[in-house]
């Protein structure tokens, strides 16, 4: 009897099997895939998936769609760049270049970004819906212009060479890119497991109650703004991991990496994957990056004339794909997957019931 209670549903079993296969393939990534796929496509998928997971966490479990995650992503990278790097030749390089120990700089960058996220969350926690969305968009705009105009910490040219200053326990990432691959993979798995754990804790369950019935939860004595603020801080912690991985991967960070188009891109990633499930973060990131890398130069002859239908525009193509996915499934690719499994389950249940009258009549 106890075994029947603990037994997983067929849907869960299928998803766990697919997840295990995907994890094995990811662990063998540098051996299975070529260098471009391993060090470009998959690393981007891991790190941008973490950023999207922070957005999806707030949306799925807190009822808050945040446009500040890209800003927090950039803040972590800028703080790390200022703390860890050393001054460039002639003092022309932007940033403070304090030359701290990379491990200390890493911890401080994550801690400061989380603290800034808590501050952002405390300001926006009493807002809901479109007002919350606009406040977080304001955070993104302020961050972009602050980093661009305050040349002491960044400037529009940004900070470069950050990937040369990595902790000794990680090693040289520029000479051994496989190390960054596995660091990114471990960070992505850690993010997924941590979110799945947090949403099952008393805090996570309360947060879901705040999402569904904030007035009732407040009347029961729960501090609704505090829970939203803590959730925002947790999401900022996740975004900071993504920002650190990004500067180690690209070697630089600039205001252009956190401006409005990048903010919208992260939202598109989350919506394509599905705002209702954490797994959609990495699925959406993978789909977005594939489109970005392989569809950017795509042209389609238009009616036999010299022109093209899409003109090779990435924004046009991703816009059309985004529109189609939203129209077909508001829950993104994960919603399509869930509906496919639900349809399969209904067909499986309908089969024996359709045969039952024939057996009974015989």
C-alpha positions as CSV (number, residue, x, y, z in Angstrom):
1,X,0.0,0.0,0.0
2,X,2.8,2.4,0.9
3,X,4.5,1.6,-2.4
4,X,1.3,2.7,-4.3
5,X,1.2,6.0,-2.5
6,X,4.9,6.8,-3.3
7,X,4.7,5.6,-6.9
8,X,5.3,8.3,-9.4
9,X,2.8,9.2,-12.1
10,X,3.6,8.2,-15.7
11,X,4.1,11.8,-16.6
12,X,6.6,12.3,-13.8
13,X,8.4,9.1,-14.8
14,X,8.8,10.1,-18.4
15,X,10.0,13.6,-17.4
16,X,12.6,12.2,-15.0
17,X,13.9,9.8,-17.7
18,X,14.2,12.6,-20.2
19,X,15.9,14.8,-17.5
20,X,18.4,12.0,-16.7
21,X,19.2,11.5,-20.4
22,X,19.7,15.3,-20.9
23,X,21.9,15.5,-17.8
24,X,24.1,12.6,-19.1
25,X,24.4,14.2,-22.5
26,X,25.3,17.5,-20.8
27,X,27.9,15.9,-18.6
28,X,29.4,14.4,-21.8
29,X,29.0,17.6,-23.7
30,X,32.7,18.4,-24.6
31,X,33.1,14.8,-25.7
32,X,29.8,14.5,-27.6
33,X,29.5,17.9,-29.2
34,X,32.0,20.0,-31.2
35,X,33.7,23.0,-29.6
36,X,31.3,25.6,-31.0
37,X,28.3,23.7,-29.5
38,X,30.0,22.9,-26.2
39,X,31.6,26.3,-25.5
40,X,29.1,28.6,-27.2
41,X,25.6,27.1,-27.5
42,X,25.5,25.0,-24.3
43,X,27.4,27.4,-22.0
44,X,25.0,30.2,-23.1
45,X,22.1,27.9,-22.5
46,X,23.3,27.1,-19.0
47,X,24.0,30.7,-17.9
48,X,21.0,32.4,-19.6
49,X,18.8,29.6,-18.4
50,X,19.8,30.5,-14.8
51,X,18.8,34.1,-15.4
52,X,15.5,33.0,-16.9
53,X,14.9,30.6,-14.0
54,X,15.1,33.6,-11.6
55,X,12.4,35.3,-13.6
56,X,10.3,32.2,-13.9
57,X,10.6,31.6,-10.1
58,X,9.2,35.0,-9.3
59,X,6.4,34.6,-11.9
60,X,5.4,31.0,-11.2
61,X,5.6,31.0,-7.4
62,X,5.4,34.6,-6.5
63,X,3.0,36.0,-9.1
64,X,5.6,38.7,-10.0
65,X,6.8,39.2,-13.5
66,X,10.1,41.1,-13.1
67,X,12.0,43.0,-15.7
68,X,14.9,43.7,-13.3
69,X,16.7,40.3,-13.6
70,X,18.9,41.4,-16.5
71,X,19.9,44.5,-14.5
72,X,20.8,42.3,-11.5
73,X,22.7,40.0,-13.9
74,X,24.7,43.0,-15.1
75,X,25.3,44.4,-11.6
76,X,26.9,41.2,-10.4
77,X,29.2,41.3,-13.5
78,X,30.2,44.9,-13.0
79,X,30.9,44.5,-9.3
80,X,33.0,41.4,-10.0
81,X,34.9,43.3,-12.7
82,X,35.6,46.3,-10.5
83,X,36.8,44.2,-7.6
84,X,38.8,41.4,-9.3
85,X,40.6,43.1,-12.2
86,X,43.7,45.2,-12.1
87,X,44.3,48.5,-13.8
88,X,45.0,48.6,-17.5
89,X,48.0,50.2,-19.2
90,X,48.1,54.0,-18.8
91,X,45.1,53.9,-16.5
92,X,42.7,54.2,-19.5
93,X,40.7,51.2,-18.7
94,X,37.3,51.9,-17.1
95,X,36.4,50.6,-13.6
96,X,38.0,50.7,-10.2
97,X,40.3,47.7,-10.8
98,X,40.9,47.1,-7.1
99,X,42.7,43.8,-7.7
100,X,41.0,41.8,-4.9
101,X,41.5,38.1,-4.5
102,X,39.1,36.6,-7.1
103,X,37.4,34.3,-4.6
104,X,36.7,37.3,-2.2
105,X,35.5,39.4,-5.1
106,X,33.2,36.6,-6.2
107,X,31.6,36.3,-2.8
108,X,31.2,40.0,-2.4
109,X,29.7,40.4,-5.9
110,X,27.0,37.8,-5.2
111,X,26.3,39.2,-1.7
112,X,26.1,42.8,-2.9
113,X,23.8,41.8,-5.8
114,X,21.5,39.9,-3.5
115,X,21.4,42.9,-1.1
116,X,20.5,45.2,-4.0
117,X,17.8,42.7,-5.0
118,X,16.4,42.9,-1.5
119,X,16.3,46.7,-1.7
120,X,14.6,46.5,-5.1
121,X,12.1,44.0,-3.8
122,X,11.3,46.1,-0.7
123,X,10.5,49.1,-2.9
124,X,8.3,47.1,-5.4
125,X,6.8,44.6,-3.0
126,X,3.6,46.5,-2.4
127,X,2.9,46.8,-6.1
128,X,1.1,44.3,-8.3
129,X,0.4,43.6,-11.9
130,X,1.4,46.3,-14.4
131,X,2.7,48.6,-11.7
132,X,5.2,46.0,-10.5
133,X,6.2,45.4,-14.0
134,X,6.9,49.1,-14.7
135,X,8.8,49.5,-11.4
136,X,11.1,46.6,-12.3
137,X,11.5,48.0,-15.8
138,X,12.6,51.3,-14.2
139,X,15.3,49.4,-12.3
140,X,16.6,48.1,-15.6
141,X,16.7,51.5,-17.2
142,X,18.3,53.2,-14.2
143,X,21.0,50.5,-14.1
144,X,21.8,50.9,-17.8
145,X,22.3,54.6,-17.6
146,X,24.1,54.5,-14.3
147,X,26.6,52.1,-15.6
148,X,27.0,54.1,-18.8
149,X,27.4,57.5,-17.3
150,X,29.4,56.7,-14.2
151,X,32.7,56.0,-15.8
152,X,34.3,55.4,-12.4
153,X,32.7,51.9,-12.3
154,X,32.0,51.2,-15.9
155,X,31.2,53.7,-18.7
156,X,29.6,52.7,-21.9
157,X,32.7,50.9,-23.0
158,X,32.4,48.6,-20.0
159,X,35.0,46.5,-18.2
160,X,37.1,43.9,-20.1
161,X,39.5,41.1,-19.2
162,X,37.4,39.8,-16.3
163,X,37.9,36.2,-17.3
164,X,41.6,36.5,-16.6
165,X,40.9,36.9,-12.9
166,X,39.3,33.7,-11.7
167,X,39.6,31.9,-8.4
168,X,42.4,29.4,-8.1
169,X,40.1,26.6,-7.4
170,X,38.5,27.1,-10.8
171,X,41.7,27.7,-12.7
172,X,42.4,29.2,-16.1
173,X,39.1,29.5,-18.0
174,X,40.5,31.1,-21.2
175,X,43.1,28.3,-21.7
176,X,40.8,25.5,-20.5
177,X,37.2,26.3,-21.6
178,X,35.9,22.9,-20.5
179,X,36.3,24.1,-17.0
180,X,33.8,26.9,-17.6
181,X,31.5,24.4,-19.3
182,X,31.4,22.2,-16.2
183,X,31.2,25.2,-13.8
184,X,28.2,26.5,-15.8
185,X,26.6,23.0,-15.8
186,X,27.0,22.6,-12.1
187,X,25.6,26.1,-11.4
188,X,22.6,25.3,-13.6
189,X,21.9,22.0,-11.8
190,X,22.4,23.7,-8.5
191,X,19.9,26.5,-9.4
192,X,17.3,24.0,-10.5
193,X,17.6,21.8,-7.4
194,X,17.7,24.9,-5.1
195,X,14.5,26.3,-6.6
196,X,12.7,22.9,-6.3
197,X,13.8,22.7,-2.7
198,X,12.8,26.3,-1.8
199,X,9.3,26.0,-3.2
200,X,8.7,23.0,-0.9
201,X,9.8,24.8,2.2
202,X,7.3,26.6,4.5
203,X,8.5,29.9,2.9
204,X,7.9,28.6,-0.6
205,X,4.4,27.3,0.3
206,X,3.6,30.6,1.9
207,X,4.8,32.5,-1.1
208,X,2.5,30.5,-3.3
209,X,-0.4,31.4,-1.0
210,X,0.6,35.0,-1.2
211,X,0.6,34.6,-5.0
212,X,-3.0,33.2,-5.0
213,X,-4.7,35.0,-2.1
214,X,-2.6,38.0,-0.8
215,X,-5.5,39.5,1.1
216,X,-6.4,36.3,2.8
217,X,-2.8,35.6,3.6
218,X,-2.4,39.0,5.1
219,X,-5.6,38.5,7.2
220,X,-4.1,35.3,8.5
221,X,-1.1,37.2,9.8
222,X,1.5,36.7,7.1
223,X,3.6,39.6,6.1
224,X,2.9,39.7,2.3
225,X,5.5,42.5,1.4
226,X,8.2,40.7,3.4
227,X,7.7,37.4,1.6
228,X,7.7,39.2,-1.8
229,X,10.9,41.0,-0.8
230,X,12.6,37.8,0.2
231,X,11.5,36.1,-3.0
232,X,13.0,39.0,-5.0
233,X,16.2,38.8,-3.0
234,X,16.4,35.0,-3.7
235,X,15.8,35.7,-7.4
236,X,18.6,38.3,-7.3
237,X,21.0,35.7,-5.9
238,X,20.2,33.4,-8.8
239,X,20.6,36.3,-11.3
240,X,24.0,37.1,-9.8
241,X,25.2,33.5,-10.5
242,X,24.3,34.0,-14.2
243,X,26.0,37.4,-14.3
244,X,29.3,35.9,-12.9
245,X,29.2,33.1,-15.4
246,X,28.6,35.5,-18.2
247,X,31.6,37.7,-17.5
248,X,33.8,34.6,-17.1
249,X,32.5,33.4,-20.5
250,X,32.6,36.7,-22.5
251,X,35.4,38.4,-20.5
252,X,33.6,41.7,-20.3
253,X,30.5,43.5,-19.2
254,X,29.0,46.8,-20.5
255,X,25.7,48.7,-20.2
256,X,24.8,47.3,-23.6
257,X,24.6,43.8,-22.0
258,X,21.8,45.0,-19.7
259,X,19.8,47.5,-21.7
260,X,16.2,47.3,-22.8
261,X,16.7,44.9,-25.8
262,X,18.5,42.5,-23.5
263,X,15.9,42.8,-20.9
264,X,13.2,42.0,-23.4
265,X,15.3,39.1,-24.7
266,X,15.4,37.5,-21.3
267,X,11.6,37.9,-21.0
268,X,11.2,36.3,-24.4
269,X,13.4,33.3,-23.3
270,X,11.2,32.8,-20.2
271,X,8.0,33.1,-22.2
272,X,9.1,30.7,-25.0
273,X,10.1,28.1,-22.4
274,X,7.0,28.7,-20.3
275,X,6.5,31.0,-17.3
276,X,4.7,28.2,-15.3
277,X,7.6,25.7,-15.0
278,X,11.2,26.1,-14.0
279,X,12.4,23.6,-16.7
280,X,11.2,26.1,-19.3
281,X,14.1,28.4,-18.4
282,X,16.7,26.2,-20.0
283,X,14.4,25.0,-22.8
284,X,13.6,28.6,-23.7
285,X,17.2,29.6,-23.5
286,X,18.3,26.7,-25.8
287,X,15.6,27.5,-28.4
288,X,16.4,31.2,-28.3
289,X,20.1,30.7,-28.7
290,X,19.6,28.2,-31.6
291,X,17.4,30.7,-33.4
292,X,19.9,33.5,-32.7
293,X,22.8,31.6,-34.0
294,X,21.2,29.8,-37.0
295,X,18.4,31.9,-38.1
296,X,20.0,35.3,-38.1
297,X,21.1,35.0,-41.7
298,X,18.0,33.1,-42.9
299,X,16.4,34.4,-46.1
300,X,13.3,33.2,-47.8
301,X,12.6,34.1,-51.5
302,X,9.5,36.1,-51.8
303,X,7.2,35.2,-54.7
304,X,10.1,34.5,-57.0
305,X,11.3,38.1,-56.9
306,X,14.7,39.4,-55.7
307,X,13.5,40.4,-52.2
308,X,13.1,38.2,-49.1
309,X,10.3,37.6,-46.7
310,X,12.3,37.9,-43.5
311,X,15.3,39.8,-44.8
312,X,17.6,37.8,-42.5
313,X,16.4,39.8,-39.5
314,X,16.7,38.0,-36.2
315,X,14.2,40.2,-34.4
316,X,11.6,39.6,-37.1
317,X,12.1,35.8,-37.0
318,X,12.1,35.6,-33.2
319,X,9.1,37.8,-33.1
320,X,7.1,35.5,-35.4
321,X,8.2,32.4,-33.5
322,X,7.4,34.1,-30.2
323,X,3.9,35.1,-31.5
324,X,3.2,31.6,-32.8
325,X,4.2,29.9,-29.5
326,X,2.1,32.4,-27.4
327,X,-0.9,31.8,-29.6
328,X,-0.6,28.0,-29.6
329,X,0.4,27.7,-26.0
330,X,0.4,30.6,-23.5
331,X,2.5,28.4,-21.2
332,X,5.3,28.1,-23.9
333,X,7.1,25.0,-25.0
334,X,6.5,23.3,-21.6
335,X,2.8,24.0,-22.0
336,X,2.9,22.2,-25.4
337,X,4.7,19.3,-23.7
338,X,2.2,19.1,-20.8
339,X,-0.7,19.1,-23.2
340,X,0.9,16.4,-25.4
341,X,1.3,14.1,-22.4
342,X,-2.2,14.9,-21.2
343,X,-3.6,13.9,-24.6
344,X,-1.6,10.7,-24.6
345,X,-2.9,9.9,-21.1
346,X,-6.5,10.5,-22.2
347,X,-6.0,8.2,-25.2
348,X,-4.5,5.5,-23.0
349,X,-7.5,5.7,-20.7
350,X,-10.1,5.7,-23.5
351,X,-8.7,2.5,-25.1
352,X,-9.8,0.0,-22.4
353,X,-13.1,1.7,-21.8
354,X,-14.0,1.5,-25.5
355,X,-13.3,-2.2,-25.5
356,X,-15.2,-3.0,-22.3
357,X,-18.8,-3.2,-23.8
358,X,-17.6,-5.7,-26.4
359,X,-16.0,-8.0,-23.7
360,X,-19.1,-7.7,-21.5
361,X,-21.5,-8.5,-24.3
362,X,-19.5,-11.6,-25.2
